[in-house]
Amino acid sequence: MSEAALERIAAALERLAPPAAPATDWALHPAYIWDATGPRPVERLVAPPLVLLRGIDAQKETVAGNVARHAAGHAAHDMLLWGARGMGKSALIRGSIAAAQEAHPGAIALVQIAPDALSGLTALFGALGRVERRFLVYIDDLGFEDGDGTGPRQLRSWLEGGVEARPGNVRLAVTANRRAIVPRHMAEQDDPINPRDAVDDKLALADRFGLSVGFHNCSQDDYLAIVTGYTEAHGMAFEPGDALEWAKRRGARSGRVAWQFLTELAGRAGRSL
């Protein structure tokens, strides 16, 4: 084959090959997504102002204070936010990061982990550990299936000791529906060898977090307070009975349901949010 033909083949292969992904600038953006293909920057972090998150005052003070300390370069904890769905766990993490970024511009970024990318977390830690910036690595709605021993062991390793542990400029924030993260069953109490080992091992996973913050279903008064906060912020009025009927039809009172009610009100009024 002639040299000219080889050159044409090489040129064609170069055109077919995808371009190399640009290197990620970990010092530039307010947030990032880490998925199975690697990092992806987020140009704008969408987060609610902390003042709008009502009915979770104690949780807000704890989480926002911890994130602020981390952003300032002070000692800070890894966090487990657990409990009722729709009560603002994710919103509180994003809102706390936004507040910390306002107080300390450029000092901290949020890195959200996609569900298919947990196995690549060690590589992420390696990249973040070389950056002169602080990061909050966020795993949303974490849960391990029955019989999954690898996932819980990896999480323990990331949180404490070992060569895979997160670097000093990184803290973990995990949300889950249950404090133990992994399923628990009555059969664990009946282990004929040691009836407490299985239970204690699972609870120990949650104990690796410096902060374990519980979220619970809100009362009627808290729900109405959340609705009031949202409607006041958007210059809208509402009838309490209407808001309660909305929650009743959905079978829950939560911050998420309150926001959905606000969306309904805005739609009825021909407004956008």
C-alpha positions in Angstrom: 0.0 0.0 0.0 1.3 3.4 -1.0 2.4 6.0 1.6 -0.3 8.4 0.3 -3.0 5.7 0.9 -1.8 5.1 4.4 -1.9 8.9 5.1 -5.5 9.0 3.8 -6.5 6.1 6.1 -4.9 7.7 9.1 -6.6 11.0 8.4 -10.0 9.2 8.1 -9.5 7.4 11.4 -8.6 10.7 13.1 -11.9 12.2 11.8 -13.9 9.2 13.1 -12.3 9.3 16.6 -14.1 11.5 19.1 -12.1 14.5 20.3 -10.4 14.1 23.6 -12.4 15.5 26.5 -11.1 18.8 27.8 -9.4 18.7 31.1 -11.7 19.6 34.0 -10.9 22.8 35.8 -11.7 22.0 39.4 -11.1 25.5 40.5 -13.5 27.3 38.2 -17.1 26.1 38.6 -19.6 26.2 41.5 -20.6 22.5 41.0 -19.8 19.4 39.1 -21.4 16.1 38.2 -19.3 12.9 38.4 -20.8 10.1 36.4 -19.6 7.0 34.7 -17.8 9.0 32.0 -16.1 11.3 34.4 -16.6 14.9 35.6 -18.9 17.4 34.1 -19.0 21.1 35.2 -22.2 22.8 36.2 -22.1 26.5 35.3 -24.8 27.6 37.7 -25.8 26.0 41.0 -29.6 26.1 41.4 -30.3 26.3 45.1 -33.0 27.7 47.3 -32.1 30.5 49.8 -31.8 29.0 53.2 -34.4 31.4 54.6 -37.0 29.7 52.5 -36.3 26.3 54.1 -38.7 26.3 57.0 -39.8 23.6 59.4 -36.2 22.2 59.6 -34.6 25.0 61.6 -32.4 22.8 63.8 -31.2 20.7 60.8 -30.6 23.9 58.8 -28.4 25.3 61.5 -26.4 22.1 61.8 -25.8 21.5 58.2 -25.3 25.0 57.0 -22.9 25.7 59.9 -20.8 22.6 59.1 -20.6 23.5 55.4 -19.6 27.1 56.3 -16.8 25.8 58.5 -15.6 23.5 55.7 -15.6 26.4 53.2 -13.6 28.5 55.6 -10.9 25.8 55.9 -11.9 24.8 59.4 -12.5 21.4 60.8 -15.8 19.9 59.5 -17.7 16.7 59.5 -18.9 14.2 56.9 -22.7 14.3 57.0 -25.5 11.8 56.8 -28.9 13.4 56.2 -31.6 10.7 56.7 -35.3 10.4 57.1 -38.6 11.4 55.5 -38.8 12.0 51.8 -39.4 15.5 50.5 -38.3 17.3 53.7 -35.5 19.3 52.2 -32.4 17.1 52.6 -31.1 17.8 49.1 -32.3 21.4 49.0 -30.5 22.0 52.3 -27.2 20.7 51.0 -27.4 22.8 47.8 -28.6 25.9 49.8 -25.8 25.5 52.3 -23.2 25.3 49.5 -24.7 28.4 47.8 -24.6 30.3 51.1 -21.0 29.3 51.7 -20.0 30.3 48.2 -21.5 33.7 48.8 -19.6 34.1 52.0 -16.3 32.6 50.7 -16.3 33.1 46.9 -14.5 30.3 45.0 -13.5 28.5 48.2 -15.8 25.5 47.9 -17.7 23.5 45.2 -20.3 20.8 45.2 -19.6 17.5 43.4 -22.7 15.4 43.0 -22.2 11.7 42.3 -24.4 9.9 39.8 -25.8 6.6 40.8 -23.7 4.7 38.2 -20.4 6.3 39.4 -19.9 5.2 43.0 -17.2 2.7 41.9 -15.1 5.7 40.5 -15.2 7.6 43.8 -11.6 6.7 44.6 -10.4 8.2 41.3 -12.4 11.3 42.0 -10.8 11.7 45.4 -7.4 11.4 43.8 -8.2 14.3 41.5 -9.7 16.5 44.1 -6.9 16.0 46.6 -4.5 17.8 44.2 -6.6 20.9 44.0 -6.2 24.0 46.3 -10.0 24.2 46.9 -12.5 22.5 49.2 -15.2 20.2 48.0 -18.4 18.7 49.3 -19.0 15.4 47.6 -22.7 14.7 47.6 -24.4 11.2 47.2 -28.1 11.5 47.0 -30.6 8.8 48.1 -27.9 6.3 48.9 -29.1 2.7 49.7 -27.5 -0.7 49.5 -29.3 -3.8 48.5 -29.5 -7.0 50.6 -26.3 -9.0 50.3 -24.3 -6.0 49.0 -21.1 -6.2 51.1 -18.8 -4.3 48.8 -20.7 -0.9 48.8 -20.9 -0.5 52.6 -17.2 -1.5 52.9 -16.2 1.1 50.3 -18.1 3.7 52.2 -16.4 2.9 55.4 -13.0 3.1 53.7 -13.9 6.5 52.1 -14.9 7.9 55.5 -12.1 6.5 57.7 -8.5 5.5 57.1 -7.1 3.3 54.3 -5.5 4.4 51.0 -9.0 5.1 49.5 -10.1 7.6 52.2 -11.2 11.0 51.1 -8.5 13.7 51.2 -8.5 16.4 53.7 -10.0 19.1 51.5 -13.1 16.9 50.8 -16.1 16.1 52.9 -18.9 13.7 52.2 -22.6 14.5 52.4 -25.0 11.5 51.9 -28.8 11.5 52.0 -30.7 8.4 52.7 -34.2 7.3 53.7 -33.0 5.4 56.8 -30.3 6.0 59.2 -28.7 2.6 58.9 -28.5 3.1 55.0 -28.6 -0.7 54.5 -31.8 -2.8 55.0 -32.4 -4.3 58.4 -34.6 -7.3 59.2 -35.9 -9.0 62.2 -33.9 -12.1 61.3 -30.8 -10.2 62.3 -31.9 -10.5 65.9 -31.9 -14.3 65.6 -28.3 -14.9 64.5 -27.4 -18.1 66.4 -23.8 -17.2 66.6 -23.9 -13.5 67.7 -27.3 -11.9 67.5 -25.9 -8.4 67.7 -23.1 -8.5 65.1 -25.2 -8.0 62.0 -27.1 -5.1 63.5 -24.1 -3.4 65.1 -22.1 -3.7 61.8 -24.9 -1.9 59.9 -25.3 0.8 62.5 -21.6 1.3 62.6 -21.7 2.5 59.0 -23.9 5.4 60.0 -21.7 6.1 63.0 -18.7 6.8 60.6 -20.4 10.2 59.8 -19.5 13.0 62.2 -23.0 14.4 61.8 -26.1 12.3 61.5 -29.1 14.6 61.0 -32.7 13.3 61.0 -35.6 14.7 59.0 -39.2 13.8 60.0 -42.6 14.2 58.5 -43.7 17.7 59.3 -46.8 18.7 61.3 -49.7 20.6 59.9 -48.4 23.9 61.3 -44.9 23.3 59.9 -46.4 22.5 56.5 -48.4 25.7 56.5 -45.4 27.6 57.6 -43.4 26.2 54.6 -46.2 27.1 52.2 -46.4 30.6 53.7 -42.6 31.1 53.2 -42.9 30.1 49.5 -45.9 32.2 48.8 -44.6 35.3 50.5 -41.3 35.0 48.6 -43.2 34.9 45.3 -45.8 37.6 46.2 -48.8 35.2 46.2 -51.6 34.5 48.6 -53.2 31.2 49.5 -56.1 29.7 51.5 -54.9 27.3 54.3 -57.7 24.9 53.6 -56.7 24.7 49.9 -53.1 23.9 50.9 -54.2 21.2 53.4 -56.5 19.7 50.8 -53.6 19.6 48.4 -51.5 17.7 50.9 -54.3 15.4 51.8 -54.8 14.3 48.2 -51.0 13.5 48.0 -51.0 11.6 51.3 -48.1 13.6 52.8 -47.1 17.0 54.2 -43.6 18.0 53.3 -41.5 20.7 51.8 -41.8 19.0 48.4 -45.6 18.9 48.6 -45.6 22.6 49.6 -43.5 23.5 46.6 -45.8 21.5 44.3 -48.7 23.5 45.8 -47.0 26.7 45.0 -46.5 25.5 41.4 -50.2 24.8 41.2 -51.0 28.3 42.5 -48.7 30.0 40.1 -50.1 27.9 37.2 -53.7 29.0 38.2 -52.6 32.6 38.2 -50.8 32.3 34.8 -47.4 32.9 36.4 -44.0 31.2 36.1 -41.7 30.4 38.9 
